[in-house]
Amino acid sequence: MAVDLRTRLGHVELPNPIMTASGCAGAGRELAQFMDVSKVGAIVTKSVMLAPRSGRPTPRMAETPSGMLNSIGLQGPGIDAFLQRDLPWLLSRGARAVVSIAGGTVGEYAELAGRLSDAAGVTAIEVNISCPNVEHRGQVFACDAGDAAAVIEAVRSQARYDLPVFAKLSPDVTDIVAIAKACVSAGADGLSMINTLLGMVIDTDTMRPQLAGLTGGLSGPAIRPIAVRCIWQVHEALPGVPIVGMGGVRTGLDALELILAGAAMVSVGTAIFHDPAACARILRELEEELTARGVERLTDVVGLAHQPRAALTGRLANASVRSRRI
């Protein structure tokens, strides 16, 4: 029996929970030769800004144990080129487009939300608040509850009422639950977590920082336990809020772990760099893992690890019976 993999991105239904992670596949065009981009839940674009940006100087990537550091910066063509070229391409392929946006001021985020609301075919907006607030001494929006809420409130005020808005949270905070609550109170329909962690590598031959930008975002399997912890904490505090989980997902089992912690959807990022078809493969593996456990609907296991052990044992026993009948 096939598993019902449908899930919801806010009020929008997706055929399955697997998506790309922002920044790891451009606007999806690079993946088209390796997989059908319409078969995954959604393509999450690289963060789009108002104006074109060239990104940071090279070198801007470094391998780390079980992961990588990137200091790419918000390189991109800007919103005009995105709307003229990238979004139409995604729609022509039948893909669902979740557009990530980034800005240096609250006003920039609001303007981007308005531009996307006027465009047909946008499935949802993911708000990348891990950007420096140029109006607040360069403090990252995601690291302050008030600044994060201000961005989400501005985006929600300009976004079309039927366009889900998800806030992407940084793990580089003392209390991620407080930031999550502030974003939801400001109007976020859901939360994406986690973004990369700030890290640094020093080249022991040159005895200098390896990245031109000094620091970069750490991603890959090394951060998955942190992602699980963050998702667990936020789902525990806000059980009714949809979560897109991400952070070091390489296999269907990895995706299942985030789902059990409370994620209704899972984004795949770093794995795409060495396996461009990773999203399609992980989707197959997730379905196999759910089938092996007798799970009929994906939604039945979202946050399941939060249940008391006795109740969980009973549900697993019932699932085992269904599995044998199949």
PyMOL commands that set and color helices and strands:
alter all, ss='L'
color gray80, all
select helices_A, chain A and resi 29-31+79-92+106-117+141-143+145-158+176-185+221-237+252-261+271-274+278-292+298-301+304-306+309-325
alter helices_A, ss='H'
color red, helices_A
select strands_A, chain A and resi 7-9+12-14+18-20+43-44+61-64+67-70+97-101+122-128+132-133+139-140+165-168+190-193+197-200+202-203+208-209+215-219+243-246+265-268
alter strands_A, ss='S'
color yellow, strands_A
deselect
rebuild
show_as cartoon
